[in-house]
Amino acid sequence: MMAERGVAVSHTTILRWVQRYVPECEKRWSRYARPVGTSWRVDETYIRVRGRWTCLYRAVDKHGLTVDFLLSEHRDIAAAKRFFTRATAQHGDPERITLDGYPATHAAVAELKKEGALSPETKVLTSKYLNNLIEQREFDVS
């Protein structure tokens, strides 16, 4: 793109720009980002991404704000642990997590509590109806 305009830029220059300006952009963006609630509804489903079936882990708070999402090749305990580890690192531990009945997700939460990565006070509920909030949301991955 820069070459089209007659400007020669090395890839190392672009890397330096990224290293210099991304932290500043993140700092400015965080002022406008809305915090999510402490009651999460978590769901996992399969979607097609570029012709391949992929597991989508997603969580919203009780007001419908997206907490986080993760695309994974597998729907298992390791993927669920990756999802929760990432979500809690970004937003902190929730007070309550509502899951559907999938056993691997419940096992992942139990392991994270045992390891101390998730607060032992976090309540885990099972209800497929509370997760309807997630399933009603449009989620387009192109």
Secondary structure, DSSP 8 states (H G I E B T S, - for coil): -TGGGT----HHHHHHHHHHHHHHHHHHHHTT-----SEEEEEEEEEEETTEEEEEEEEEETTS-EEEEEEES--SHHHHHHHHHHHHHHH---SEEEE-S-HHHHHHHHHHHHHTSS-TT-EEEE-TTTTHHHHTS-----
